[in-house]
């Protein structure tokens, strides 16, 4: 491998490791990163008042028809489960004369042909999979329910497991979760508990951000921990808004429990009580305000968060999904 590709290779390897270890990926140039600690905005009485209202934990109670889940999952898997053939690409070329520098750049190889071919040998013949157990982990359903679903799907769909067991397990789990979400979205109730999220755990774990922007003035951290354009634009609008007192991009360690996965909202915002009707706000920033653009699992998570915040705060803390700061201003209602 050319020397100039080695740093790239190392970065890719580190990024892949974070998928399995859960560690946070840090850019290669450590001089461009900063460890985040909460700043003086975190101690403001306005933010502490909001935190005291949103840090309560809840438990949920849900009921749904298991037989309906089995039948609907069977129909969805039969209709939507597809696993492609394993394909690899063969490129043919000629090595031309040139300098060592050109060799390092990879510019001396002139491609003359490329061909896609199907992988025919079975890579999984000696591998044992607990298919039911893996889907059980993904869906939190009983083994009996998962077995009943797999027994009912078409044989040709079940035999797709031969092509790629990991993909079969992942896609089946996702499709079942979508069915599960659609069935329970109107049959879930949240109850307050005595437990609370601990601020030291949520806000003081090591977090890294790129040192590439101006210091934030109203955020509880000096820098934003996101590179998303939607979130960056939203933060700029919060910084410039005369109605905003203090805000936080909430860490993933702050979450609402749901039947499909823990859900972490994006923002906690305190507005000036003299300027708006809704002072305390928790927001999720999405590219669209339409439910049509959300998958069933995302709809369920949003619904669960709505019910959770209603339960712990009544009408004091408002939770909404918004696509922009302008949409947020439509909701908070100026005085």
C-alpha positions in Angstrom: 0.0 0.0 0.0 1.4 3.5 -0.9 2.7 5.4 2.1 0.3 8.3 1.7 -2.6 5.9 2.2 -1.3 4.5 5.5 -2.8 7.4 7.7 -6.1 7.0 5.9 -6.0 3.2 6.5 -5.3 3.8 10.2 -8.2 6.3 10.5 -10.6 3.9 8.9 -9.5 1.1 11.2 -10.0 3.3 14.3 -13.4 4.3 13.0 -14.4 0.7 12.5 -13.2 -0.2 16.0 -15.6 2.4 17.5 -18.5 0.5 16.0 -17.7 -2.5 18.2 -16.2 -0.8 21.3 -18.5 2.2 21.5 -15.5 4.5 21.9 -15.8 7.9 20.5 -13.8 8.5 17.3 -11.1 11.2 17.5 -9.7 12.9 14.4 -6.0 12.2 13.6 -4.9 15.8 14.3 -5.3 16.0 18.0 -4.5 19.7 17.9 -7.8 20.3 16.2 -9.8 18.5 19.0 -10.7 19.7 22.5 -12.1 17.8 25.5 -15.4 19.3 26.5 -16.3 20.3 30.0 -19.4 22.2 31.0 -19.0 25.9 31.2 -20.6 28.6 33.4 -23.9 28.3 31.5 -24.5 24.9 33.0 -24.6 26.4 36.5 -27.1 29.1 35.5 -30.3 28.9 37.5 -32.4 28.8 34.3 -30.7 25.7 33.0 -30.6 24.0 36.4 -34.4 24.6 36.7 -34.9 22.9 33.3 -32.6 20.1 34.2 -34.6 19.5 37.4 -37.7 19.2 35.3 -36.4 16.8 32.7 -34.1 14.5 34.6 -36.8 12.3 36.0 -36.9 8.7 34.6 -40.0 6.8 33.6 -41.1 3.3 32.9 -43.5 2.3 30.2 -46.4 -0.1 30.1 -47.5 -1.5 26.7 -49.9 -4.1 25.4 -50.3 -5.4 21.9 -51.8 -8.5 20.1 -48.9 -11.0 19.7 -50.8 -13.0 17.0 -51.3 -9.8 15.0 -47.6 -9.1 15.4 -46.7 -12.5 14.1 -49.1 -12.2 11.1 -48.1 -8.7 10.2 -44.4 -9.5 10.5 -44.8 -12.5 8.2 -46.5 -10.4 5.6 -43.9 -7.6 5.8 -40.9 -10.0 5.6 -42.5 -11.9 2.7 -43.0 -8.6 0.9 -39.8 -6.7 1.7 -37.0 -9.1 2.6 -34.4 -9.1 -0.1 -30.7 -10.1 0.1 -28.5 -9.5 -2.9 -25.8 -11.8 -4.2 -22.3 -11.3 -3.0 -20.5 -9.4 -5.7 -16.8 -8.6 -6.2 -15.1 -6.4 -8.7 -12.0 -7.3 -10.8 -10.0 -4.5 -12.4 -7.4 -5.1 -15.0 -4.8 -2.6 -16.0 -1.2 -2.0 -17.2 1.7 -0.5 -15.2 3.3 2.3 -17.1 6.8 3.8 -16.7 7.2 6.7 -14.4 8.7 8.2 -11.2 8.6 6.9 -7.7 6.3 9.8 -6.8 3.8 8.9 -9.5 3.9 5.3 -8.2 3.0 6.5 -4.7 0.2 8.5 -6.1 -1.1 5.5 -8.0 -1.2 7.4 -11.3 1.0 4.8 -13.3 -1.7 2.2 -13.5 -3.9 2.6 -16.5 -7.1 0.7 -16.2 -8.3 -1.2 -19.2 -11.1 -3.4 -17.9 -13.4 -3.9 -14.9 -15.7 -6.8 -14.3 -18.3 -7.6 -11.6 -18.6 -11.2 -10.7 -20.8 -13.2 -8.3 -19.2 -15.0 -5.4 -20.2 -18.6 -5.6 -18.4 -20.3 -2.8 -20.2 -20.5 0.6 -18.3 -18.4 3.2 -20.7 -19.5 6.0 -20.6 -23.3 5.6 -18.6 -23.8 8.9 -20.2 -20.9 10.9 -22.9 -21.5 13.5 -25.6 -18.8 14.1 -28.2 -18.5 16.8 -30.7 -16.9 14.4 -33.5 -16.8 16.9 -31.3 -15.5 19.7 -29.8 -12.7 17.5 -33.3 -11.6 16.4 -34.4 -11.8 20.1 -31.7 -9.4 21.1 -32.8 -6.9 18.3 -36.5 -7.1 19.0 -36.9 -7.9 22.7 -39.5 -10.5 21.8 -39.7 -14.0 23.1 -38.1 -16.9 21.3 -41.5 -18.5 20.8 -42.8 -15.4 19.0 -39.7 -15.2 16.7 -39.9 -18.9 15.9 -43.6 -18.5 14.9 -42.7 -15.6 12.6 -39.9 -17.6 10.9 -42.1 -20.7 10.5 -44.8 -18.7 8.8 -42.7 -16.8 6.2 -42.4 -18.2 2.7 -39.8 -20.9 2.2 -37.9 -18.9 -0.5 -37.6 -16.0 1.9 -36.3 -18.2 4.7 -33.7 -19.8 2.4 -32.2 -16.3 1.8 -30.4 -17.0 5.0 -28.0 -19.1 2.9 -26.8 -16.0 1.0 -25.9 -14.0 4.0 -26.9 -15.0 7.6 -25.9 -11.7 9.2 -27.9 -9.7 6.6 -30.8 -12.0 7.0 -30.8 -11.6 10.8 -30.4 -7.8 10.7 -33.1 -7.2 8.1 -35.6 -9.6 9.7 -35.0 -7.9 13.1 -35.5 -4.4 11.5 -38.7 -5.4 9.7 -40.2 -7.0 12.9 -39.3 -3.9 14.9 -41.2 -1.7 12.3 -44.3 -3.9 12.7 -43.9 -3.9 16.5 -43.6 -0.1 16.5 -46.8 0.4 14.4 -48.8 -1.9 16.7 -47.8 -0.3 20.1 -47.6 3.4 19.2 -51.2 3.9 20.4 -51.0 1.4 23.3 -48.1 2.7 25.4 -48.4 4.5 28.7 -45.5 6.1 30.7 -45.3 6.3 34.5 -42.9 8.5 36.6 -40.4 6.8 38.9 -38.3 8.1 41.7 -35.1 7.7 39.7 -33.3 10.6 38.0 -30.5 11.0 35.5 -27.3 12.0 37.2 -25.9 15.2 35.9 -22.3 14.1 36.6 -22.8 11.0 34.5 -24.7 12.7 31.7 -22.6 15.9 31.3 -19.1 15.1 32.5 -18.1 12.0 30.6 -15.3 12.8 28.2 -16.6 14.3 25.0 -14.6 15.5 22.1 -15.3 18.3 19.6 -13.5 19.9 16.7 -11.8 23.2 17.6 -13.0 24.8 14.3 -15.6 27.4 15.3 -16.0 30.4 17.5 -16.7 29.8 21.2 -20.4 29.4 21.8 -21.9 31.9 24.2 -25.2 30.3 25.3 -24.4 26.6 25.1 -23.4 24.6 28.2 -20.3 23.6 26.3 -17.9 25.9 24.5 -18.1 23.9 21.2 -20.8 21.9 19.5 -20.3 18.1 19.4 -22.1 17.6 16.0 -21.0 18.1 12.4 -24.6 17.8 11.1 -25.5 20.9 9.0 -29.0 20.9 10.4 -27.8 20.9 13.9 -25.0 23.4 13.2 -27.5 25.8 11.7 -29.9 25.3 14.5 -27.2 26.1 17.1 -26.3 29.3 15.2 -29.9 30.3 15.3 -30.1 29.6 19.1 -26.9 31.6 19.6 -28.3 34.6 17.7 -31.8 34.5 19.2 -32.6 37.2 21.7 -35.4 34.9 23.1 -32.9 32.1 24.2 -31.3 32.3 27.6 -29.3 29.0 27.6 -29.4 25.7 25.7 -27.7 22.3 25.6 -27.0 19.8 22.8 -28.0 16.8 24.9 -25.5 13.9 25.2 -26.5 10.4 24.2 -26.3 9.4 27.9 -29.5 11.3 28.4 -32.3 9.2 27.1 -35.9 8.1 27.2 -36.6 4.3 27.4 -38.7 2.9 24.5 -39.8 -0.6 23.5 -37.5 -0.5 20.4 -34.3 1.3 21.7 -33.3 4.1 24.0 -34.1 7.5 22.5 -31.9 10.6 23.0 -33.5 14.0 22.1 -31.3 16.6 20.6 -31.7 19.8 22.5 -32.8 21.3 25.8 -33.6 25.0 25.6 -34.6 27.7 28.1 -36.4 30.8 26.7 -36.8 34.2 28.2 -40.0 34.0 30.3 -40.8 37.7 29.5 -40.8 37.0 25.7 -42.4 33.6 25.1 -45.3 31.5 26.4 -43.4 28.2 26.5 -40.2 28.7 28.5 -38.8 25.1 28.7 -38.4 23.2 25.5 -36.9 19.9 24.4 -36.4 19.5 20.7 -35.6 16.9 18.1 -34.2 18.4 14.9 -35.1 16.5 11.7 -35.0 17.5 8.1 -38.8 17.4 7.8 -41.8 18.1 9.9 -43.9 15.5 8.2 -44.7 12.1 9.9 -44.8 10.6 6.4 -41.0 11.1 6.1 -40.4 9.0 9.3 -40.2 5.2 9.5 -42.4 3.5 12.0 -39.6 3.0 14.5 -38.7 6.7 14.4 -42.4 7.6 14.8 -42.6 5.4 17.9 -39.5 7.0 19.4 -40.9 10.5 18.9 -44.3 9.4 20.3 -42.7 7.9 23.3 -40.6 11.0 24.0 -43.8 13.1 23.8 -45.6 10.9 26.3 -42.5 10.7 28.6 -42.2 14.5 28.9 -45.9 15.0 29.4 -45.8 12.5 32.3 -42.8 14.0 34.1 -43.6 17.7 33.6 -47.2 18.1 32.5 -47.3 21.2 30.3 -44.2 22.8 31.8 -41.7 21.2 29.3 -42.7 21.0 25.7 -41.2 18.4 23.4 -41.5 18.7 19.6 -39.8 17.6 16.4 -38.8 20.6 14.3 -37.0 21.1 11.0 -35.7 24.6 11.8 -35.5 27.3 14.4 -38.3 29.1 12.5 -40.6 26.1 13.1 -39.6 26.2 16.8 -40.6 29.9 17.0 -44.0 29.0 15.6 -44.5 26.7 18.5 -43.2 28.6 21.5 -45.5 31.6 20.9 -44.1 35.1 21.5 -45.8 37.2 24.1 
